[in-house]
Amino acid sequence: MTYDSALFTPLNQLIQSLPDTFDSTINSTHLLNQILSKVTDLTKSKYGFIGIVDLNQKIISYSTLIESKSNRSNSSPLPNNIRTTLPSPANRYLPIAKSIKEIHFLFDEKREKNGLPWFSTILLPIEISNNVKVIIGLCDKKDGYNAFSKKQMSALSLKLRKIIKQCPPKDNVSVSYKNSPSNVLDFCYTTPLL
């Protein structure tokens, strides 16, 4: 696994540009989708997701799932506002949703050499309350994720936790759209820091 600080400079800028407080009218699902899409592209990951899990459920599932396929992915992104009928790739990480406490790395060099998906993953859990956990996942970055990725994702998790606590997503469907009609993230990304 290689260290590439240049790759994460734009990600640092994105994280720092996100405000700490949000207007109560903001569509948090829309904003989280835009952040995820940008992070997936900036980290050169082929797939990313943000899944919110209610830990009180007998059968663990996502109450909200936001997904993004990178523009670098061979398959095209899912169409705007279309509920996916196939099981989400994010479901493969549900069995560890309750037990995951810290950033988790997976890397399978053999799968990468054979051109198979799911060769590298970084999973980041965020505790929102005793009953709610958010799992952020990035998958299939060439050469995998490393300690520098972990540092960047930890910084991002602090911002995402604030967003989700202030404006919990109200959608309970799988969301995957790349080009949203009004880009909240453009405002955040271009607003200078005070």
Backbone torsions as a table, in degrees:
resi	resn	phi	psi	omega
1	MET	NA	137.6	-174.7
2	THR	-106.3	157.9	178.4
3	TYR	-102.4	121.1	-178.1
4	ASP	-133.5	87.5	-176.7
5	SER	-66.8	-29.7	179.8
6	ALA	-62.0	-34.4	179.6
7	LEU	-60.4	-36.7	-172.7
8	PHE	-94.9	-2.4	176.9
9	THR	-59.7	-48.6	176.5
10	PRO	-63.1	-32.5	177.6
11	LEU	-66.3	-41.1	174.6
12	ASN	-57.9	-44.6	179.5
13	GLN	-61.7	-42.6	178.6
14	LEU	-60.9	-48.5	-178.2
15	ILE	-61.0	-45.6	-178.4
16	GLN	-68.1	-26.7	-177.5
17	SER	-80.4	-15.6	-179.7
18	LEU	-72.5	128.1	-179.3
19	PRO	-68.6	160.6	178.9
20	ASP	-87.7	-21.5	177.7
21	THR	-126.1	149.5	-174.9
22	PHE	-130.6	147.4	175.0
23	ASP	-64.0	140.2	-177.2
24	SER	-66.7	-14.4	179.8
25	THR	-87.2	-4.5	-177.0
26	ILE	-64.6	141.3	174.4
27	ASN	-86.3	100.0	-173.1
28	SER	-68.0	-31.7	177.6
29	THR	-63.4	-42.7	178.1
30	HIS	-61.2	-47.6	-179.4
31	LEU	-64.4	-45.8	179.5
32	LEU	-61.7	-37.6	177.9
33	ASN	-62.8	-42.4	179.9
34	GLN	-66.8	-40.6	177.5
35	ILE	-62.5	-47.5	-179.5
36	LEU	-60.3	-43.9	179.7
37	SER	-59.8	-44.2	-179.9
38	LYS	-66.1	-44.5	-179.5
39	VAL	-63.9	-40.9	178.9
40	THR	-60.1	-44.9	179.2
41	ASP	-69.1	-44.1	-177.1
42	LEU	-65.2	-33.0	179.9
43	THR	-88.2	-0.6	-178.6
44	LYS	59.6	35.8	174.7
45	SER	-88.9	148.7	179.9
46	LYS	-85.2	-20.3	-177.2
47	TYR	-151.0	143.4	176.1
48	GLY	-144.4	155.3	177.4
49	PHE	-151.4	154.5	169.8
50	ILE	-125.9	116.2	-179.1
51	GLY	-120.1	129.7	178.0
52	ILE	-102.4	126.6	-173.9
53	VAL	-119.2	130.5	171.7
54	ASP	-90.3	111.7	-173.7
55	LEU	-74.7	-7.3	178.4
56	ASN	-82.6	-10.9	-179.1
57	GLN	-69.4	144.3	175.8
58	LYS	-68.9	-43.4	175.5
59	ILE	-106.6	113.4	-175.8
60	ILE	-70.3	128.1	174.5
61	SER	-148.6	168.8	179.2
62	TYR	-81.3	129.7	172.6
63	SER	-79.1	-31.6	172.5
64	THR	-137.9	135.1	178.4
65	LEU	-134.9	122.3	178.2
66	ILE	-116.7	129.1	-175.3
67	GLU	-127.9	154.4	176.8
68	SER	-146.2	131.8	170.6
69	LYS	-104.8	133.3	-177.9
70	SER	-67.0	154.8	172.5
71	ASN	-63.2	-19.6	179.6
72	ARG	-80.5	-13.2	-178.3
73	SER	-67.4	144.6	179.6
74	ASN	-65.3	-35.6	178.3
75	SER	-88.3	150.9	-176.8
76	SER	-76.0	155.3	176.9
77	PRO	-61.4	155.3	178.1
78	LEU	-66.5	148.2	-178.4
79	PRO	-62.8	160.4	-179.7
80	ASN	-57.7	133.6	171.5
81	ASN	51.1	31.4	178.4
82	ILE	-102.1	127.7	176.1
83	ARG	-73.8	130.5	-178.7
84	THR	-78.0	139.2	179.5
85	THR	-97.2	-22.6	176.7
86	LEU	-80.8	152.0	176.4
87	PRO	-59.5	139.6	-178.7
88	SER	-71.9	143.9	173.6
89	PRO	-60.3	-25.4	179.8
90	ALA	-64.8	-21.6	-179.5
91	ASN	-63.5	-22.7	179.7
92	ARG	-63.7	-18.9	-178.4
93	TYR	-100.3	-1.5	179.3
94	LEU	-61.0	-38.3	-178.7
95	PRO	-57.6	-24.1	179.9
96	ILE	-102.3	3.5	-175.4
97	ALA	-56.1	-42.7	-178.1
98	LYS	-71.3	-36.3	-171.4
99	SER	-90.3	-21.1	-175.9
100	ILE	-69.6	126.7	-176.4
101	LYS	-117.0	-25.6	-178.2
102	GLU	-139.6	173.7	-177.9
103	ILE	-56.9	134.8	-173.8
104	HIS	-124.4	128.1	178.4
105	PHE	-107.6	142.8	170.4
106	LEU	-132.6	136.0	175.0
107	PHE	-148.0	126.2	-180.0
108	ASP	-123.7	97.9	-175.9
109	GLU	-60.4	-35.8	-179.3
110	LYS	-64.4	-43.2	178.2
111	ARG	-64.0	-40.3	179.6
112	GLU	-62.9	-46.0	-179.5
113	LYS	-62.1	-32.1	-179.9
114	ASN	-88.0	4.1	177.8
115	GLY	70.8	23.5	-179.0
116	LEU	-91.4	147.3	178.1
117	PRO	-71.7	171.0	177.9
118	TRP	63.7	34.5	178.4
119	PHE	-84.8	-24.2	177.7
120	SER	-142.0	140.0	-178.3
121	THR	-148.3	144.3	167.4
122	ILE	-125.7	127.8	179.3
123	LEU	-117.3	134.0	-178.4
124	LEU	-127.4	115.9	176.9
125	PRO	-90.8	143.1	174.8
126	ILE	-128.4	120.5	175.6
127	GLU	-79.7	122.8	177.6
128	ILE	-98.4	-39.4	175.8
129	SER	-156.0	-175.8	177.6
130	ASN	-62.4	-26.8	-174.3
131	ASN	-105.0	-13.6	-172.4
132	VAL	-123.7	131.0	177.0
133	LYS	-130.2	142.3	175.5
134	VAL	-108.7	132.7	175.3
135	ILE	-112.0	122.5	175.1
136	ILE	-107.6	130.1	-179.4
137	GLY	-131.5	139.4	170.6
138	LEU	-124.5	139.3	-174.2
139	CYS	-134.2	149.8	170.1
140	ASP	61.7	50.7	169.4
141	LYS	-88.8	130.0	179.2
142	LYS	-55.7	134.4	-177.7
143	ASP	71.1	5.8	173.7
144	GLY	77.1	-174.1	-179.6
145	TYR	-107.1	156.8	-175.7
146	ASN	-137.6	-169.6	-178.4
147	ALA	-62.1	-33.1	178.1
148	PHE	-68.1	-38.9	174.6
149	SER	-58.9	-42.3	-179.4
150	LYS	-60.6	-43.8	179.8
151	LYS	-62.1	-45.0	-179.9
152	GLN	-64.5	-43.1	-179.0
153	MET	-68.7	-31.7	176.3
154	SER	-64.3	-42.0	178.0
155	ALA	-64.6	-41.9	178.7
156	LEU	-63.6	-38.9	-176.9
157	SER	-61.9	-34.1	178.1
158	LEU	-62.0	-43.1	178.3
159	LYS	-68.0	-44.0	-178.8
160	LEU	-64.5	-36.4	178.0
161	ARG	-61.4	-43.2	178.2
162	LYS	-62.8	-43.1	179.9
163	ILE	-61.3	-49.2	-175.0
164	ILE	-68.5	-36.4	178.7
165	LYS	-69.3	-38.3	-180.0
166	GLN	-75.2	-40.3	-174.4
167	CYS	-134.8	78.4	-179.1
168	PRO	-60.0	135.7	177.7
169	PRO	-60.5	139.7	-178.8
170	LYS	-101.1	-14.7	-179.7
171	ASP	-76.1	142.0	176.4
172	ASN	-121.0	27.8	177.9
173	VAL	-116.3	164.3	175.3
174	SER	-74.4	128.3	-176.9
175	VAL	-116.6	131.6	175.6
176	SER	-153.3	95.0	176.8
177	TYR	-138.8	137.3	-174.9
178	LYS	-91.4	-40.0	-175.1
179	ASN	-116.2	99.8	-177.8
180	SER	-89.3	153.2	-174.8
181	PRO	-61.6	-42.5	177.2
182	SER	-121.6	122.8	-170.9
183	ASN	-94.2	92.7	177.7
184	VAL	-60.4	-37.6	-176.3
185	LEU	-64.9	-33.8	178.0
186	ASP	-57.3	-41.1	178.4
187	PHE	-63.5	-47.9	-178.4
188	CYS	-62.0	-42.7	-172.6
189	TYR	-69.9	-29.2	-175.8
190	THR	-100.1	-6.4	179.6
191	THR	-74.3	123.1	-179.6
192	PRO	-68.6	152.1	176.9
193	LEU	-75.0	144.1	177.8
194	LEU	-90.0	NA	NA
